Amino acid sequence: KDLPKNGQNGLLIYGYGGFNSAGYMRSFNSKMDAFFIKNGGIIAGPALRGGNEYGPKWHERATHENKFKTFQDFAATAEMVHAMGLSSPQKTAIQGWSNGGFVVAATGLLYPHSIGIVVDGNGVNDMLRKEKLDASFGNGWSYEYGDSRNKSVRDYLKKWSPVFQAQIRTKTPQMLIVNGRQDSRVNPAHSAKLALAMQSFSSTPENINLISLNNSGHWMTSVAYQNIIAWKAQTLIWTYIFDKMGMSARF
């Protein structure tokens, strides 16, 4: 409540919004979150449709052809904080992992006027080829997203598939795409394809960054799983966020 309402506070929003899983205020970085807040940042964790925060129907409302509701909720969260005068699009970062990585990438591309910075970790970014890239996971999690080999499904997936949208949008947010090269859950090719598409078609290709960590898997930011690799990933991500928001760290 004591933050200045000049639109200059950094805003970091975490989101997942899928697979009937909780995402509300779910952070892997509690100590760094506290450090970010200490330095004048704001952290938000919306209950996105597609998650399970309000029961099974909350999940069902944003699956298959209704997935766009998850992105609407994410953008609305940012816009609400902006309307309060606490932050602005240029100072707003959204971050997610796995399904959450896909969600933040899609939201950033669909709402570049509301989102200035995206951190996409191990995202399922190529919705039109997920059945081939991730065949071992229910044909690319078709039970959640739909099967792109079906024409009607392919038509709606094009509306938010990050790799496809990156090829038709020139105005894009600043984006840090991160993956683990040994990810056994989401094919690392999703990240590489999104980075290439954005660098090829964005009007600001210099704002697109890809970090691919060797000897690292799906849980590359978890110290319990990845040890020193996770510390490296956390350092890279938080340095990026502070830098792009123009924030100075006070210890």
Secondary structure in CASP SS format (residue, H / E / C, confidence):
PFRMAT SS
TARGET T0000
AUTHOR 0000-0000-0000
METHOD secondary structure of the structure
MODEL  1
K C 1.00
D C 1.00
L C 1.00
P C 1.00
K C 1.00
N C 1.00
G C 1.00
Q C 1.00
N C 1.00
G C 1.00
L E 1.00
L E 1.00
I E 1.00
Y E 1.00
G C 1.00
Y C 1.00
G C 1.00
G C 1.00
F C 1.00
N C 1.00
S C 1.00
A C 1.00
G C 1.00
Y C 1.00
M C 1.00
R C 1.00
S C 1.00
F C 1.00
N C 1.00
S H 1.00
K H 1.00
M H 1.00
D H 1.00
A H 1.00
F H 1.00
F H 1.00
I H 1.00
K H 1.00
N C 1.00
G C 1.00
G C 1.00
I E 1.00
I E 1.00
A E 1.00
G C 1.00
P C 1.00
A C 1.00
L C 1.00
R C 1.00
G C 1.00
G C 1.00
N C 1.00
E C 1.00
Y C 1.00
G C 1.00
P H 1.00
K H 1.00
W H 1.00
H H 1.00
E H 1.00
R C 1.00
A C 1.00
T C 1.00
H H 1.00
E H 1.00
N H 1.00
K C 1.00
F H 1.00
K H 1.00
T H 1.00
F H 1.00
Q H 1.00
D H 1.00
F H 1.00
A H 1.00
A H 1.00
T H 1.00
A H 1.00
E H 1.00
M H 1.00
V H 1.00
H H 1.00
A H 1.00
M C 1.00
G C 1.00
L C 1.00
S C 1.00
S C 1.00
P H 1.00
Q H 1.00
K H 1.00
T E 1.00
A E 1.00
I E 1.00
Q E 1.00
G E 1.00
W E 1.00
S C 1.00
N H 1.00
G H 1.00
G H 1.00
F H 1.00
V H 1.00
V H 1.00
A H 1.00
A H 1.00
T H 1.00
G H 1.00
L H 1.00
L H 1.00
Y C 1.00
P C 1.00
H C 1.00
S C 1.00
I C 1.00
G C 1.00
I E 1.00
V E 1.00
V E 1.00
D E 1.00
G E 1.00
N C 1.00
G C 1.00
V C 1.00
N C 1.00
D C 1.00
M C 1.00
L C 1.00
R C 1.00
K H 1.00
E H 1.00
K H 1.00
L H 1.00
D C 1.00
A C 1.00
S C 1.00
F C 1.00
G H 1.00
N H 1.00
G H 1.00
W H 1.00
S H 1.00
Y H 1.00
E H 1.00
Y H 1.00
G C 1.00
D C 1.00
S C 1.00
R C 1.00
N C 1.00
K H 1.00
S H 1.00
V H 1.00
R H 1.00
D H 1.00
Y H 1.00
L H 1.00
K C 1.00
K C 1.00
W C 1.00
S C 1.00
P H 1.00
V H 1.00
F H 1.00
Q H 1.00
A H 1.00
Q C 1.00
I C 1.00
R C 1.00
T C 1.00
K C 1.00
T C 1.00
P C 1.00
Q E 1.00
M E 1.00
L E 1.00
I E 1.00
V E 1.00
N E 1.00
G E 1.00
R C 1.00
Q C 1.00
D C 1.00
S C 1.00
R C 1.00
V C 1.00
N C 1.00
P C 1.00
A H 1.00
H H 1.00
S H 1.00
A H 1.00
K H 1.00
L H 1.00
A H 1.00
L H 1.00
A H 1.00
M H 1.00
Q H 1.00
S H 1.00
F H 1.00
S C 1.00
S C 1.00
T C 1.00
P H 1.00
E H 1.00
N H 1.00
I E 1.00
N E 1.00
L E 1.00
I E 1.00
S E 1.00
L E 1.00
N C 1.00
N C 1.00
S C 1.00
G C 1.00
H C 1.00
W C 1.00
M C 1.00
T C 1.00
S C 1.00
V H 1.00
A H 1.00
Y H 1.00
Q H 1.00
N C 1.00
I H 1.00
I H 1.00
A H 1.00
W H 1.00
K H 1.00
A H 1.00
Q H 1.00
T H 1.00
L H 1.00
I H 1.00
W H 1.00
T H 1.00
Y H 1.00
I H 1.00
F H 1.00
D H 1.00
K H 1.00
M H 1.00
G C 1.00
M C 1.00
S C 1.00
A C 1.00
R C 1.00
F C 1.00
END
